[in-house]
Amino acid sequence: MVRKYVDVICLNDKAGNMKPLYLMWDEMKKIPILAIKEICPRSSLKAGGSGLRYTCMFSYNRIRHLYSDRGKWYVEMQESVI
């Protein structure tokens, strides 16, 4: 597994919480995040690194982990997909 860094459109509320709304895939495809199932501090055991892990539901009930690590966002991907 490797990291794929992505752009994320977030809502930052007045309490200082970040809520990712959209994931920008390859700068051209805007993918809506339909629900956030869990937010927790975790390490990415497959791709390395640590930070906040957002368990996000995208269309078609697809669930992926989105990581926020020191201001950068990434998802774990198979090397053959990139």
DRENVEX-636772 format. One record per atom (N, C-alpha, C): residue in one letter; chain; x, y, z. Coordinates in steps of 0.05 Angstrom, whole numbers, always signed. Example, Ala and Ser with C-alpha at 12.3 -4.5 7.8 and 13.67 -1.06 7.14 Angstrom:
2
['A', 'A', [+264, -114, +156]]
['A', 'A', [+246, -90, +156]]
['A', 'A', [+264, -66, +156]]
['S', 'A', [+257, -45, +142]]
['S', 'A', [+273, -21, +143]]
['S', 'A', [+258, +1, +157]]
! end
This chain:
82
['M', 'A', [+17, -24, +0]]
['M', 'A', [+0, +0, +0]]
['M', 'A', [+18, +25, +0]]
['V', 'A', [+8, +45, -14]]
['V', 'A', [+22, +70, -15]]
['V', 'A', [+2, +92, -10]]
['R', 'A', [+12, +116, -3]]
['R', 'A', [-5, +139, +1]]
['R', 'A', [-11, +152, -25]]
['K', 'A', [-36, +160, -29]]
['K', 'A', [-43, +178, -51]]
['K', 'A', [-53, +204, -39]]
['Y', 'A', [-37, +225, -42]]
['Y', 'A', [-45, +251, -31]]
['Y', 'A', [-67, +263, -48]]
['V', 'A', [-86, +274, -35]]
['V', 'A', [-110, +285, -49]]
['V', 'A', [-116, +313, -37]]
['D', 'A', [-131, +329, -52]]
['D', 'A', [-141, +354, -42]]
['D', 'A', [-168, +348, -30]]
['V', 'A', [-175, +361, -8]]
['V', 'A', [-200, +357, +6]]
['V', 'A', [-213, +384, +11]]
['I', 'A', [-239, +386, +5]]
['I', 'A', [-255, +410, +12]]
['I', 'A', [-268, +404, +39]]
['C', 'A', [-261, +422, +59]]
['C', 'A', [-270, +417, +86]]
['C', 'A', [-287, +440, +96]]
['L', 'A', [-303, +434, +116]]
['L', 'A', [-317, +454, +132]]
['L', 'A', [-303, +456, +158]]
['N', 'A', [-294, +480, +165]]
['N', 'A', [-282, +485, +191]]
['N', 'A', [-302, +501, +208]]
['D', 'A', [-312, +488, +229]]
['D', 'A', [-332, +502, +245]]
['D', 'A', [-319, +520, +267]]
['K', 'A', [-336, +535, +280]]
['K', 'A', [-326, +555, +300]]
['K', 'A', [-313, +541, +324]]
['A', 'A', [-318, +516, +328]]
['A', 'A', [-306, +501, +350]]
['A', 'A', [-278, +490, +343]]
['G', 'A', [-271, +494, +317]]
['G', 'A', [-245, +485, +308]]
['G', 'A', [-244, +457, +296]]
['N', 'A', [-268, +445, +292]]
['N', 'A', [-269, +418, +281]]
['N', 'A', [-268, +420, +250]]
['M', 'A', [-255, +400, +238]]
['M', 'A', [-254, +397, +209]]
['M', 'A', [-273, +375, +200]]
['K', 'A', [-290, +381, +180]]
['K', 'A', [-307, +360, +169]]
['K', 'A', [-302, +360, +139]]
['P', 'A', [-289, +338, +129]]
['P', 'A', [-285, +337, +100]]
['P', 'A', [-312, +333, +86]]
['L', 'A', [-316, +348, +65]]
['L', 'A', [-341, +347, +49]]
['L', 'A', [-337, +334, +22]]
['Y', 'A', [-315, +340, +9]]
['Y', 'A', [-309, +330, -18]]
['Y', 'A', [-280, +321, -20]]
['L', 'A', [-275, +301, -34]]
['L', 'A', [-248, +292, -41]]
['L', 'A', [-243, +298, -70]]
['M', 'A', [-222, +312, -76]]
['M', 'A', [-215, +319, -104]]
['M', 'A', [-196, +299, -115]]
['W', 'A', [-205, +283, -134]]
['W', 'A', [-189, +261, -145]]
['W', 'A', [-176, +270, -171]]
['D', 'A', [-150, +270, -172]]
['D', 'A', [-134, +279, -195]]
['D', 'A', [-142, +306, -205]]
['E', 'A', [-149, +324, -187]]
['E', 'A', [-155, +353, -192]]
['E', 'A', [-178, +357, -211]]
['M', 'A', [-192, +336, -220]]
['M', 'A', [-213, +340, -239]]
['M', 'A', [-240, +328, -229]]
['K', 'A', [-239, +309, -212]]
['K', 'A', [-263, +295, -204]]
['K', 'A', [-269, +301, -174]]
['K', 'A', [-292, +313, -169]]
['K', 'A', [-300, +321, -142]]
['K', 'A', [-319, +299, -132]]
['I', 'A', [-310, +284, -112]]
['I', 'A', [-325, +262, -101]]
['I', 'A', [-337, +270, -74]]
['P', 'A', [-364, +270, -72]]
['P', 'A', [-376, +277, -46]]
['P', 'A', [-373, +256, -25]]
['I', 'A', [-368, +265, +0]]
['I', 'A', [-367, +247, +23]]
['I', 'A', [-395, +247, +35]]
['L', 'A', [-409, +225, +33]]
['L', 'A', [-437, +223, +41]]
['L', 'A', [-440, +222, +71]]
['A', 'A', [-421, +209, +85]]
['A', 'A', [-423, +206, +114]]
['A', 'A', [-395, +201, +125]]
['I', 'A', [-391, +210, +150]]
['I', 'A', [-366, +203, +164]]
['I', 'A', [-374, +185, +187]]
['K', 'A', [-365, +160, +186]]
['K', 'A', [-372, +140, +205]]
['K', 'A', [-357, +142, +231]]
['E', 'A', [-331, +150, +229]]
['E', 'A', [-314, +151, +253]]
['E', 'A', [-291, +170, +248]]
['I', 'A', [-283, +184, +269]]
['I', 'A', [-259, +201, +269]]
['I', 'A', [-242, +193, +293]]
['C', 'A', [-218, +185, +288]]
['C', 'A', [-201, +176, +311]]
['C', 'A', [-172, +180, +304]]
['P', 'A', [-155, +185, +324]]
['P', 'A', [-126, +187, +319]]
['P', 'A', [-116, +158, +314]]
['R', 'A', [-103, +154, +291]]
['R', 'A', [-93, +128, +284]]
['R', 'A', [-68, +130, +268]]
['S', 'A', [-54, +108, +267]]
['S', 'A', [-31, +105, +249]]
['S', 'A', [-40, +90, +225]]
['S', 'A', [-28, +97, +202]]
['S', 'A', [-33, +82, +178]]
['S', 'A', [-13, +59, +177]]
['L', 'A', [-22, +36, +185]]
['L', 'A', [-3, +13, +187]]
['L', 'A', [+6, +4, +159]]
['K', 'A', [-10, +7, +139]]
['K', 'A', [-3, -2, +112]]
['K', 'A', [+15, +17, +97]]
['A', 'A', [+10, +43, +100]]
['A', 'A', [+25, +63, +85]]
['A', 'A', [+44, +79, +103]]
['G', 'A', [+44, +75, +129]]
['G', 'A', [+61, +90, +147]]
['G', 'A', [+49, +118, +154]]
['G', 'A', [+58, +130, +175]]
['G', 'A', [+49, +156, +183]]
['G', 'A', [+27, +154, +204]]
['S', 'A', [+19, +177, +215]]
['S', 'A', [-2, +178, +235]]
['S', 'A', [-17, +204, +232]]
['G', 'A', [-39, +207, +246]]
['G', 'A', [-56, +230, +246]]
['G', 'A', [-84, +223, +251]]
['L', 'A', [-103, +239, +242]]
['L', 'A', [-131, +232, +245]]
['L', 'A', [-141, +215, +222]]
['R', 'A', [-155, +194, +229]]
['R', 'A', [-166, +177, +208]]
['R', 'A', [-196, +181, +207]]
['Y', 'A', [-206, +189, +184]]
['Y', 'A', [-234, +193, +179]]
['Y', 'A', [-244, +168, +163]]
['T', 'A', [-263, +154, +175]]
['T', 'A', [-276, +132, +160]]
['T', 'A', [-299, +144, +145]]
['C', 'A', [-296, +146, +119]]
['C', 'A', [-316, +160, +102]]
['C', 'A', [-331, +141, +84]]
['M', 'A', [-357, +148, +81]]
['M', 'A', [-373, +133, +62]]
['M', 'A', [-377, +150, +37]]
['F', 'A', [-370, +138, +14]]
['F', 'A', [-373, +151, -12]]
['F', 'A', [-397, +139, -26]]
['S', 'A', [-402, +145, -50]]
['S', 'A', [-425, +134, -65]]
['S', 'A', [-423, +103, -66]]
['Y', 'A', [-445, +91, -71]]
['Y', 'A', [-448, +62, -73]]
['Y', 'A', [-438, +47, -48]]
['N', 'A', [-442, +59, -25]]
['N', 'A', [-434, +47, +1]]
['N', 'A', [-404, +39, +2]]
['R', 'A', [-388, +53, -13]]
['R', 'A', [-359, +48, -12]]
['R', 'A', [-347, +63, +12]]
['I', 'A', [-333, +49, +29]]
['I', 'A', [-321, +61, +53]]
['I', 'A', [-291, +61, +49]]
['R', 'A', [-278, +83, +55]]
['R', 'A', [-249, +86, +54]]
['R', 'A', [-240, +102, +78]]
['H', 'A', [-214, +98, +84]]
['H', 'A', [-202, +114, +105]]
['H', 'A', [-188, +137, +93]]
['L', 'A', [-194, +161, +103]]
['L', 'A', [-181, +186, +94]]
['L', 'A', [-165, +196, +118]]
['Y', 'A', [-140, +202, +113]]
['Y', 'A', [-122, +210, +135]]
['Y', 'A', [-114, +239, +132]]
['S', 'A', [-114, +253, +155]]
['S', 'A', [-104, +280, +157]]
['S', 'A', [-78, +278, +173]]
['D', 'A', [-56, +284, +160]]
['D', 'A', [-29, +282, +173]]
['D', 'A', [-14, +308, +169]]
['R', 'A', [-12, +324, +190]]
['R', 'A', [+2, +349, +190]]
['R', 'A', [-6, +368, +167]]
['G', 'A', [-32, +370, +163]]
['G', 'A', [-42, +388, +143]]
['G', 'A', [-44, +376, +115]]
['K', 'A', [-36, +352, +111]]
['K', 'A', [-39, +338, +85]]
['K', 'A', [-59, +316, +87]]
['W', 'A', [-74, +311, +66]]
['W', 'A', [-94, +290, +65]]
['W', 'A', [-85, +268, +46]]
['Y', 'A', [-90, +243, +54]]
['Y', 'A', [-84, +221, +36]]
['Y', 'A', [-102, +197, +41]]
['V', 'A', [-104, +180, +21]]
['V', 'A', [-118, +154, +23]]
['V', 'A', [-97, +132, +17]]
['E', 'A', [-102, +109, +28]]
['E', 'A', [-85, +85, +22]]
['E', 'A', [-94, +73, -4]]
['M', 'A', [-75, +67, -21]]
['M', 'A', [-82, +55, -47]]
['M', 'A', [-63, +32, -53]]
['Q', 'A', [-73, +13, -69]]
['Q', 'A', [-56, -8, -79]]
['Q', 'A', [-37, +4, -99]]
['E', 'A', [-12, -5, -100]]
['E', 'A', [+7, +7, -119]]
['E', 'A', [-1, +4, -148]]
['S', 'A', [-16, -17, -155]]
['S', 'A', [-23, -21, -182]]
['S', 'A', [-45, -2, -191]]
['V', 'A', [-60, +11, -172]]
['V', 'A', [-81, +29, -179]]
['V', 'A', [-71, +57, -187]]
['I', 'A', [-49, +65, -176]]
['I', 'A', [-38, +92, -181]]
['I', 'A', [-25, +93, -208]]
! end
